[in-house]
Amino acid sequence: MRKALVEDVMTQPVITVTESTPYKKIVATLIQHNISAVPVLDRTAHVKGIVSDADLVLKEADPDAVEETPLFEGPRRRREHRKSVGATAAELMSEPALTVMPTTTLEHAAQVMRKHRVRRMPVVDAFSGRLLGIVSRSDLLRVYLRPDEEICAEIQAEVLPRIAGINRRAVKVIVEDGVVTLNGHVDRQFVIRGLVHALHHVQGVVAVDEHLTYTEDDRYPTPPTFW
Protein backbone atom coordinates (compact mmCIF):
# COMPACT_ATOMS: atom_id res chain seq x y z
CA MET A 1 0.00 0.00 0.00
CA ARG A 2 1.52 3.30 -1.05
CA LYS A 3 1.09 5.96 1.58
CA ALA A 4 0.12 9.42 0.36
CA LEU A 5 3.05 11.81 0.63
CA VAL A 6 3.34 15.53 1.24
CA GLU A 7 4.41 16.02 -2.38
CA ASP A 8 1.03 14.66 -3.46
CA VAL A 9 -0.93 17.47 -1.79
CA MET A 10 1.44 20.39 -1.23
CA THR A 11 0.71 23.79 -2.73
CA GLN A 12 2.98 25.25 -5.41
CA PRO A 13 4.14 27.92 -6.04
CA VAL A 14 4.47 29.29 -2.53
CA ILE A 15 3.56 32.82 -1.44
CA THR A 16 6.62 34.08 0.44
CA VAL A 17 8.12 37.22 1.98
CA THR A 18 11.68 38.31 2.66
CA GLU A 19 13.26 39.22 5.97
CA SER A 20 12.84 42.93 5.19
CA THR A 21 9.15 42.74 4.23
CA PRO A 22 7.24 45.28 6.38
CA TYR A 23 4.42 44.37 8.75
CA LYS A 24 1.62 45.94 6.71
CA LYS A 25 2.67 44.19 3.52
CA ILE A 26 2.66 40.84 5.32
CA VAL A 27 -0.87 41.50 6.56
CA ALA A 28 -1.98 42.45 3.05
CA THR A 29 -0.40 39.29 1.63
CA LEU A 30 -2.22 37.00 4.07
CA ILE A 31 -5.56 38.68 3.41
CA GLN A 32 -5.12 38.85 -0.36
CA HIS A 33 -4.28 35.15 -0.69
CA ASN A 34 -6.55 33.95 2.15
CA ILE A 35 -3.74 32.13 3.94
CA SER A 36 -2.71 31.97 7.60
CA ALA A 37 1.08 32.09 7.30
CA VAL A 38 3.97 32.79 4.92
CA PRO A 39 7.54 31.47 4.87
CA VAL A 40 10.32 34.03 5.25
CA LEU A 41 13.17 33.48 2.79
CA ASP A 42 16.74 34.69 2.81
CA ARG A 43 18.66 35.73 -0.30
CA THR A 44 19.47 32.13 -1.19
CA ALA A 45 15.80 31.06 -1.12
CA HIS A 46 16.23 29.11 2.10
CA VAL A 47 13.53 29.26 4.74
CA LYS A 48 14.60 31.38 7.68
CA GLY A 49 11.29 31.33 9.55
CA ILE A 50 7.56 31.69 9.15
CA VAL A 51 5.17 34.52 9.99
CA SER A 52 1.61 33.55 10.90
CA ASP A 53 -1.50 35.53 11.71
CA ALA A 54 -0.93 34.48 15.33
CA ASP A 55 2.42 36.31 15.28
CA LEU A 56 0.90 39.41 13.71
CA VAL A 57 -2.09 39.66 16.03
CA LEU A 58 0.22 40.07 19.03
CA LYS A 59 0.65 43.74 18.07
CA GLU A 60 -3.11 44.26 18.37
CA ALA A 61 -3.37 42.18 21.53
CA ASP A 62 -0.55 44.01 23.34
CA PRO A 63 -0.32 47.63 22.10
CA ASP A 64 1.49 48.72 25.27
CA ALA A 65 4.35 46.26 24.73
CA VAL A 66 6.60 49.03 23.41
CA GLU A 67 6.52 50.68 26.84
CA GLU A 68 7.89 47.68 28.69
CA THR A 69 10.92 45.45 28.52
CA PRO A 70 10.36 41.93 29.91
CA LEU A 71 13.79 41.56 31.54
CA PHE A 72 12.68 38.98 34.07
CA GLU A 73 10.15 37.13 31.92
CA GLY A 74 10.59 33.68 30.39
CA PRO A 75 11.65 32.91 26.81
CA ARG A 76 8.06 32.74 25.55
CA ARG A 77 7.18 36.19 26.90
CA ARG A 78 10.35 37.68 25.43
CA ARG A 79 9.51 36.20 22.02
CA GLU A 80 5.98 37.61 22.20
CA HIS A 81 7.35 41.01 23.18
CA ARG A 82 9.74 41.00 20.22
CA LYS A 83 6.87 40.23 17.84
CA SER A 84 4.58 42.80 19.46
CA VAL A 85 7.01 45.62 18.69
CA GLY A 86 8.34 44.15 15.43
CA ALA A 87 8.03 45.98 12.12
CA THR A 88 9.60 43.55 9.61
CA ALA A 89 9.37 39.84 8.87
CA ALA A 90 12.75 39.23 10.49
CA GLU A 91 11.42 40.64 13.77
CA LEU A 92 8.01 39.00 13.53
CA MET A 93 8.81 35.49 12.35
CA SER A 94 8.98 32.31 14.39
CA GLU A 95 12.31 30.62 13.86
CA PRO A 96 13.60 28.19 12.99
CA ALA A 97 10.67 27.24 10.78
CA LEU A 98 9.18 23.78 11.23
CA THR A 99 9.60 22.09 7.83
CA VAL A 100 8.90 18.75 6.18
CA MET A 101 10.30 16.97 3.14
CA PRO A 102 8.20 16.10 0.08
CA THR A 103 8.57 12.38 0.82
CA THR A 104 7.12 12.74 4.33
CA THR A 105 3.89 10.76 4.70
CA LEU A 106 0.69 12.67 5.37
CA GLU A 107 0.27 10.65 8.55
CA HIS A 108 3.61 11.83 9.91
CA ALA A 109 3.02 15.41 8.75
CA ALA A 110 -0.30 15.44 10.61
CA GLN A 111 1.41 14.15 13.75
CA VAL A 112 4.02 16.92 13.56
CA MET A 113 1.35 19.58 13.07
CA ARG A 114 -0.62 18.31 16.04
CA LYS A 115 2.43 18.09 18.28
CA HIS A 116 3.64 21.60 17.50
CA ARG A 117 0.20 23.17 17.00
CA VAL A 118 0.93 24.64 13.59
CA ARG A 119 -1.38 24.95 10.60
CA ARG A 120 1.10 25.23 7.73
CA MET A 121 4.61 23.88 7.13
CA PRO A 122 7.07 24.73 4.36
CA VAL A 123 8.21 21.77 2.26
CA VAL A 124 11.95 21.79 1.57
CA ASP A 125 14.33 19.75 -0.55
CA ALA A 126 16.17 17.17 1.56
CA PHE A 127 19.56 17.95 -0.01
CA SER A 128 19.59 21.65 -0.85
CA GLY A 129 17.15 22.89 1.78
CA ARG A 130 15.43 25.02 -0.86
CA LEU A 131 11.72 25.73 -0.59
CA LEU A 132 9.59 23.46 -2.79
CA GLY A 133 6.05 24.01 -1.56
CA ILE A 134 3.88 24.40 1.50
CA VAL A 135 1.41 22.04 3.14
CA SER A 136 -1.53 22.99 5.35
CA ARG A 137 -3.98 21.12 7.52
CA SER A 138 -6.62 21.40 4.81
CA ASP A 139 -4.18 19.85 2.31
CA LEU A 140 -3.79 16.83 4.59
CA LEU A 141 -7.56 16.38 4.63
CA ARG A 142 -7.71 15.87 0.86
CA VAL A 143 -6.99 12.18 1.37
CA TYR A 144 -10.52 11.82 2.79
CA LEU A 145 -11.95 12.82 -0.59
CA ARG A 146 -10.72 9.50 -1.98
CA PRO A 147 -13.58 7.61 -3.71
CA ASP A 148 -15.20 4.81 -1.70
CA GLU A 149 -14.78 2.43 -4.63
CA GLU A 150 -11.03 3.01 -4.65
CA ILE A 151 -10.75 2.42 -0.91
CA CYS A 152 -12.77 -0.78 -1.17
CA ALA A 153 -10.67 -2.06 -4.06
CA GLU A 154 -7.46 -1.50 -2.09
CA ILE A 155 -8.84 -3.33 0.93
CA GLN A 156 -9.89 -6.29 -1.19
CA ALA A 157 -6.70 -6.48 -3.23
CA GLU A 158 -4.02 -5.49 -0.73
CA VAL A 159 -5.19 -5.57 2.88
CA LEU A 160 -7.16 -8.80 3.19
CA PRO A 161 -4.58 -10.99 1.39
CA ARG A 162 -1.83 -9.81 3.73
CA ILE A 163 -3.54 -10.91 6.93
CA ALA A 164 -3.12 -14.58 7.71
CA GLY A 165 -6.27 -16.41 8.72
CA ILE A 166 -8.70 -14.45 6.53
CA ASN A 167 -10.62 -16.00 3.68
CA ARG A 168 -11.44 -13.10 1.38
CA ARG A 169 -14.58 -14.83 0.15
CA ALA A 170 -15.84 -15.10 3.74
CA VAL A 171 -15.49 -11.38 4.50
CA LYS A 172 -17.72 -8.79 2.87
CA VAL A 173 -16.39 -5.22 2.67
CA ILE A 174 -18.62 -2.19 2.14
CA VAL A 175 -17.29 1.37 2.07
CA GLU A 176 -19.65 4.33 2.31
CA ASP A 177 -18.52 7.91 2.99
CA GLY A 178 -15.15 6.52 4.06
CA VAL A 179 -16.67 4.20 6.69
CA VAL A 180 -15.66 0.56 6.21
CA THR A 181 -18.26 -2.02 7.24
CA LEU A 182 -17.10 -5.62 7.69
CA ASN A 183 -19.44 -8.60 7.70
CA GLY A 184 -18.63 -12.29 7.57
CA HIS A 185 -16.62 -14.89 9.42
CA VAL A 186 -12.96 -15.53 10.34
CA ASP A 187 -11.29 -18.47 12.00
CA ARG A 188 -9.73 -16.69 14.98
CA GLN A 189 -10.84 -13.68 17.00
CA PHE A 190 -7.34 -12.24 17.20
CA VAL A 191 -7.32 -11.80 13.42
CA ILE A 192 -10.08 -9.20 13.71
CA ARG A 193 -7.94 -6.88 15.79
CA GLY A 194 -5.13 -6.96 13.22
CA LEU A 195 -7.55 -6.35 10.37
CA VAL A 196 -9.18 -3.33 12.01
CA HIS A 197 -5.76 -1.90 12.82
CA ALA A 198 -4.65 -2.28 9.19
CA LEU A 199 -7.82 -0.67 7.87
CA HIS A 200 -7.34 2.45 9.97
CA HIS A 201 -4.06 2.97 8.12
CA VAL A 202 -5.65 2.85 4.67
CA GLN A 203 -5.74 6.32 3.11
CA GLY A 204 -9.22 7.81 3.24
CA VAL A 205 -10.73 5.49 5.85
CA VAL A 206 -12.82 7.50 8.33
CA ALA A 207 -13.94 4.67 10.61
CA VAL A 208 -14.34 0.88 10.74
CA ASP A 209 -17.64 -0.78 11.66
CA GLU A 210 -16.85 -4.42 12.36
CA HIS A 211 -19.50 -7.20 12.56
CA LEU A 212 -17.36 -10.30 12.11
CA THR A 213 -17.97 -13.63 13.78
CA TYR A 214 -15.22 -16.13 14.63
CA THR A 215 -14.76 -19.81 15.38
CA GLU A 216 -11.99 -19.68 17.98
CA ASP A 217 -11.43 -17.05 20.65
CA ASP A 218 -7.65 -16.98 20.89
CA ARG A 219 -7.29 -13.70 22.75
CA TYR A 220 -6.49 -15.43 26.02
CA PRO A 221 -4.12 -18.36 26.50
CA THR A 222 -5.55 -21.60 27.80
CA PRO A 223 -4.69 -21.92 31.52
CA PRO A 224 -2.48 -24.86 32.45
CA THR A 225 -4.08 -27.96 33.89
CA PHE A 226 -2.70 -29.32 37.17
CA TRP A 227 -3.21 -32.93 38.23
N, C-alpha and C positions, 0 to 999 in steps of 0.2 A: 504494500500500500504506500503510494507516494504521498508524503505529507505536504500540504500547501506551504509555500515559503513566502517570506516577506517580499521577494522580488515579484511574486505573482499578483500582489495587491497594492504595492507601493505607488505613490503618486509621483509623476514626472511631467514636466520639469518642476523644480522646487522654487517656491517664492522665498527669497533670502534677503538679508540686509548685511551691511558691513559694520565693522566696529564703530565707525564714525557716524552711522545713521542716527539722526536726531529723534527724540522721543515722539514728537508729533507725527513724523513720517512713519514711524513704526505703527502707531495707532491707526493711521490712515490705511496702511498696508493690510493690517488685520481685518479692518472693517470692509475694505474694498474686495478682498478675496474670501471673506467669510471663513477665516481660519482662526485658530486659537493661539498659535505660536509660530515663530519663524526662526530658522537657524541663523546664527551670526558667523559669517565667513571672514577669514583673514585674506591677505593678498594672494595666497597660494591656493585658494579655494578649499581650504581645510576648515572644518567646523570648530570654532573656538568656544561656542556656547549656544544657548537658545533663549530667546525672549518670549515669554508667554503673557497672555492677558492677566494672569495672576501676578506677574512681576510688575506690570504697568499699573494695575489698580492700587498698588501700595501707595502711590503718590496721592491718590484721591482719598484713601483710607487714613492717611497720616500726614495731613498738610503741615503740621507743626514740627515735622521731623527735622527740618533745617535748623530749628532753634535749639536742638539738643544733640549731644554727642554721647552715645551709649558706651562710655568707657568701661563700665563694670558689668555690662550685659554679656550674655552668651553669644556664641558664634552665629546662631540663627538670627538673633535680634540685630547684630551688627550687619549681617547680610541684608536684612529688610531695611535697615536705615540707609545703607548705601543705595539701594534701589529706589527708596522714597525720594532721595535728593538727586538721583541720577538724571542726566540729560541726554546721554547717548547710549547706543546699544552696548558698548563696552562696559558701561557703568550699571546697566540694567539687567544684563544677561545672567543666567544661571550657568555656572561653569564648574567643571568640564561638562559638556553636553552628554547626556545618556544616548548612546548610539547602538544600532544593530547592523548586522551584515545582511546582504540580500539573501544569503542561504540560510538565515535563521528561520526556524519553523514558526508558524503563526502561534502555535501553542506556547512556545518559549517566549515569544515577543509579548504575548498577553500576560504571561507570568511576570515578566520584567516590568511592564506597565503597572500592573496591580501592586507589585512590591514597592515601586518608587512613586506611585501615584502621579503618573504623567499621562498625558493624553496624546502626545505626538512624539515620535523619535526619528531623528535623521538616520538615513541608511547610507553607510559608507563602504567604500571598497576595502576589502580585507588587507590588501597589499599597499596601496597608495594612501589610504585614508581619505581619499577625495569623496565629496558628497555625490551620491547617486540618485537619491530620492528621499521621500519621507513617508512614514507610515503612521496612521492614526488609529484610534480605537474603532472608528466606524469602518476603516479599511479592513480590520481584522474580522468584523462581523459579516463581511461579504461571503465568507465560506458557508454561512447559513442560508444563502440564497441558492445553494446547490439543489438541482432538481431531485425530487424524491425517487424517481426512476433510476437515476444515476447512483444514488446512495444504495438503493436496494440491489442493484446489479453488482456493486462492489462487495456488499455483504455476502451475496450468494456465491460470487466467483472467487473471492479472496479471503474472507474472514472465516466462513464456515469450514472450508477445506483445511484450514490450518489448525483447527482445534480438534485434538484427538478425542474420540468417543462420540462424535456427532455424525449422524446419518443425515445428509442434506435433504433427502427425500422425506425424512420424518419431522423436519422443522419447517414451518411456514413463516415467511418473513413478509410483513406489510409495513410500508413506510408512508406516512401521511403527515405533511407539514413538519417533516424532520423527526417525527416521533416513530421509533421502531417498535412494532408489536410482534412478539414471538409467540407462536402457538405450536404445539406438537409434543414430541416425547424424546428424551435422551436416556442413555443407559444409567449414568451416574449423576447424582445431585451436584457434585463438586464441579462438573463440567459447566453448569449454568453460570456459576460465578465468573469463571474465566471468559465465557462468551459475552456476558454483560459488560465486563471490564473492557474487552476488545472493542465492542460496539461503541462505547463512549469515546473511543479514540478515532473513530471514523469521522472524517471531515463532513460537517453539516448535520451530524446527529444532535438533536435537541434533548431527547430523553429516550429511555428504553422501558417499554411496558412488557414485562415477561410473564407468560402463562404456561410455562413448560412443566410437564410431568416427568417423573423419573422412576426407574426400576429400583435402583440401589441408593440408599442414603449413606454416602461415604464421607460425610463431613467429620464424623467422630470415629476414632479408632475403636475397635472391639476390645472391651476390657479383658484382661487375662483371666483364665479360669484356674482356680486353685482347688486341688483335691486333698 
